[in-house]
Amino acid sequence: MGLNLTAADYVIHLDPWWNPAVEEQASDRAYRIGQTRPVTIYRLVAQHTIEEKIIELHHHKRDLADQLLEGTDQSVNMTLQELVSLIAGS
């Protein structure tokens, strides 16, 4: 639900999404401009459920992304010529 939560103290996630970025975006709504209170975020997940498996998948995806991106800085090493050819599509 898209709410403006500038007065929220707590955010409670009951149904995890397959994409963890969507869940993080929902949590970030509580930190909008004007928020003056500390925000606590809870994720309630029952054991031995599909939701528990989704949370495990989130951790696996984050670990995999961290391993793949660790130490990479190729965008910094691109030359101007490489950047122009990438944008031009050639």
N, C-alpha and C positions, 0 to 999 in steps of 0.2 A: 504494500500500500504506500503510495507516495505522499508522505506527510512531511511537513516542515516541523522538525522536533527541536526547536531552539531552547525549549524548557525541559527537555528530557533528562532524567537522572539515570534511567536504566533502559537498555535495549535487550529484548529477549528474543532469540531465534529459536523457533520450535520446529521448523521444517527446512533442513538444509537444501540448497540448490546444488545441481551437478557442477555448476560453474562457481568456484569460490569468489571470483571477482564480483559477481552479482550480489552475493551476501555481504561482502566488504562494502560495496556501494551503499547498501541499505544501512549498514552501521554508521557510515560516514555522514549520513543525513543528520545524525544527532550532533555533529560537530560543526554545523553551519555557522555562518557569521551571526553573532549575537548570543551564542551559547556562553554562559558564564559559569556553569556548574560542571563538576567532574562527571563523566559518563562512565557507567559500568556496563559491559556487554556480557550477557550470558548466552550460552548455547546449550539448550536442554535436549539431550539425545538419550532415548531408551536403549538399553543393552539388547543385543541379539535382534536388531531390526535392520531394515534396508537403510535407514537414516545413519546408523552406525557405520555401515559399509561405505556410504557416501562420504562421511567424514574421513575415513581411512583413505579413500580415493583422493580427497583434497590434499592430505598430507603427502601421498605418493606423487601427485602432480607437482606440488611445490618442490619436493626434493628433486624430482627429475629436472624441473626447470632450473633449479639452482646448480645442479651438476652440469647441465648443458651450457649454461651461461657463465659459469665460474671462470674468471680470468679472461673473458673475451672483451675486447674493446675494438673490434674491427671497424665500427663506424668512425672512431677517432682516427684510425689509420688510413681512411679513404682519401685519395687525392682529389683535387678539384675536377680533374678529367673524369675520374671514375664516378663521381657524384653527378656530373652533367650527363654522362652517358646513361646512368641509371634513370635519371628523370626523363631523358629523351626516349628511353625505351630501346636503345640500340646496344 
